[in-house]
Amino acid sequence: MFFKRPSKEVERERNHRLLEAVYSTKASWDHARETERAVYEANVNSELHYRSRIQEQKFLYLYKIARKFKVHGTLNDGVIDR
């Protein structure tokens, strides 16, 4: 009873939340990278670099979990369909 597979509804909700987390983390990582690039010439401390690396590691961790559960998202608008 304790080791039953999760129901389809629970799996769907988990996958939805995981994809939301992956997408929001990716957006945050992209923003951190752009900020780091924009401020690069100002020679500020490396805090922006560390923030960017943290966001990257969060994204890679969530991506690994999504692959483990075989969660698939939607195609990016930039992808060309044939």
Contacts in CASP RR format, 6 or more apart in sequence:
PFRMAT RR
TARGET T0000
AUTHOR 0000-0000-0000
METHOD contacts of the structure
MODEL  1
MFFKRPSKEVERERNHRLLEAVYSTKASWDHARETERAVYEANVNSELHY
RSRIQEQKFLYLYKIARKFKVHGTLNDGVIDR
6 14 0 8 1.000
14 69 0 8 1.000
15 69 0 8 1.000
15 71 0 8 1.000
18 62 0 8 1.000
18 65 0 8 1.000
18 66 0 8 1.000
18 69 0 8 1.000
18 71 0 8 1.000
19 66 0 8 1.000
19 71 0 8 1.000
19 73 0 8 1.000
21 62 0 8 1.000
22 59 0 8 1.000
22 62 0 8 1.000
22 63 0 8 1.000
22 66 0 8 1.000
25 55 0 8 1.000
25 58 0 8 1.000
25 59 0 8 1.000
25 62 0 8 1.000
26 59 0 8 1.000
28 55 0 8 1.000
28 58 0 8 1.000
29 52 0 8 1.000
29 55 0 8 1.000
29 56 0 8 1.000
29 58 0 8 1.000
29 59 0 8 1.000
32 48 0 8 1.000
32 51 0 8 1.000
32 52 0 8 1.000
32 55 0 8 1.000
33 52 0 8 1.000
35 48 0 8 1.000
35 52 0 8 1.000
36 48 0 8 1.000
36 49 0 8 1.000
36 51 0 8 1.000
36 52 0 8 1.000
39 48 0 8 1.000
75 81 0 8 1.000
END
